[in-house]
């Protein structure tokens, strides 16, 4: 029986495996021969002293930080969740660096769209300082630390000497991990302002690749003029990158905003339905190589060859008007098309819109400069109109605008999009209105915003068909140290080590805590259904209709093992994995026989913790 590893996905090991698949000849005794690799890459090797690169103090540590597996876990918190048993949405409290590591197995290549609104590094916003030795321990010790005045102690002042460096060291590992989660046709939107846009662009070029840059979007965020500036800065910047630009480009016909469906008519009772007329003349004339000829008495440059025009005419598509020749463009086809967007977003909602809406929803001001729901909705329309079952990630969750937008988008087109929000439980300034309203940290505001927004949407649309199927819930998980003692480095003394023989679990942790940790380590979606079964007097958890069966009871008998086999045969999954507690069997003989029984019944992956 194999012992489970308590770490999150080992990214370095996985990357080495990929390299071995592509270039097996550069490996010698499982080590990389870099001289051979240079020979294989040939002309693609660049001289180290002269190459163009972007570097800063701490970059190497930031790279290692992204590659160091996490020993943490995510503990379920049902009491703070909404519609736990049915929802497919996640709200995760914790340092997003550790959380992104823990999500690597379960959500790698599964996220369609990421939107983040990270700290802009203005000198007053929160920039979490990672600990390269043990970031999880660092998080658990200093999360929410404030001074006597209630101010955040982890602000990044430009007086600190490493103003840009600190910000880069925070962003770099998180973006590296985020890229792994994107699907091949996935995209990431990042809001930023002038303080760090130049550095963010360089970091993203390195992580995502310059060729995967799509555009800089200018979002008009304010309408008022700031008279204390030489020129009032009224826009934020949104960087847009693809995981793979070629894949996105191939799917460009399914990308864009809703088409303009106005102006369609059917004056001649065309059986193909309403249409409107569009030009057939060749834009640019001779300069663009358009053919010149006479057709239906009209002479000029056309965008089609004469043969194509003749065929269109025979199909009843060409119409002679006072403006020359035009062709029919049918409403049915227009509905299937998407309207190309531009980089100037002056109608996607102002920050003041987001602020006013949030005040109305929450009853008071709870958050500074929240993004408007309409802004995220526009992003969702661009990339998820035809893929309505996709997962949307925001790992700087803030006021939960992204979650709100996903719910609204699903209401609009009956979609099944799902959100994952991650937010550090950053303490709220005790002088703020939010604190006076008994919100102690940002996560409490974010969760309450989703609850109220969902209820409001359902109430305002209670007569809409299918409204009962709208997912307005979310499962709350909280970052913590491992539930399992052998995986938890804090259990080092002899007394605790001896105690592991009796009980593997950290005191105060539940079986359900452990089940979700195992799911993370196995790479199973945290929203998969879990059924609790009683099997010959023992408790078992069936995840994904028998794909994973976990039994954490003590004194496991062969009757219980045979019951697990019966459950597997009843559910009949394609494959079944079984996990036990290492010291949970009656004796070593039962353990040995249990393995044989399971293997005889085609259960070959048997793990212990």
Secondary structure, DSSP 8 states (H G I E B T S, - for coil): -EE---S---HHHHHHHHHHHH-GGGEETTEE-HHHHHHHHGGG---TTT------TTHHHHHHHHHS---EEEEE-GGG-BSTTT---EEEES-HHHHHHHTHHHHTT-EEEEEE------SSSB-----SS-HHHHHHHHTT-B-TTS-BTTB--GGGS-HHHHHHHHHHHHHHHHHHHEEEEEEEEEEE-TTTHHHHHHHHHHHH-GGGEEEEEEEE---S--TTSSS---EEEEEEEES-HHHHHHTGGG-SB-----S-B-TT--TT--EEEEE-B-TTGGGGT-EEEEETTEEEEESS-HHHHHHHHHTT-EEEETTEEEEEEEHHHHHH--B---SEESSS--HHHHHHHHHHHHSS--SSS---HHHHHHHHHHHHSS-TT-EEEESS-TT-HHHHHHHHHHHHHT---EEEEEE---B--TTSHHHHTT--BHHHHHHHHHHHHHHHHHHHTTTSTTGGG----BEEEEEEE-SBGGG-TT--SHHHHHHTTT--B-TT--HHHHHHHHHHHHT--TTS-EEEEEETTEEEEEETTTTEEEE--SSB-HHHHHHHHHHHHHH--S--EEEE-TT-BSSHHHHHHHHHHHHHTT--EEEE-
